[in-house]
Structures are given as C-alpha cells and as structure tokens.
C-alpha cells in the first residue's frame, strides 16, 4: 500500500495537469479555467500537506 509521501506526489502530479489546463496549454479543455485553477490550488495544498506531515 502507498504511504502518504507517494499519495502526496501523485496528487501534486494531477494538480500540474489541472494547472496546465487552466493556463490553456492543453489542446482540449476539461473545464473552465477558473474552476481548473481552483481545483489545482486545492490539490497542491493537500499534496504538500501529505508530503510534509510526519
């Protein structure tokens, strides 16, 4: 089973895709740029929290 560090890193990687989508660099848009940026912000915060906690 994955520990908190691995889960946090995966969450941060997913957040990067949402940030790229928010900047409009992807060919297809998943959702509005504002919503995508908000989701990315929340995911980065959770990812950093899970990586940093001990």
C-alpha angles and dihedrals in degrees: 000000000000119000126222094269093056093046091049092051092050091049090051091050090052089048090056090059090051090050091050088050091049091053090052096241096127121086093230125043118224095192143331116317094241095052091045091051091048092051090047091051092051092046093049091050091050092044093051090047093053093045094047100044119095 
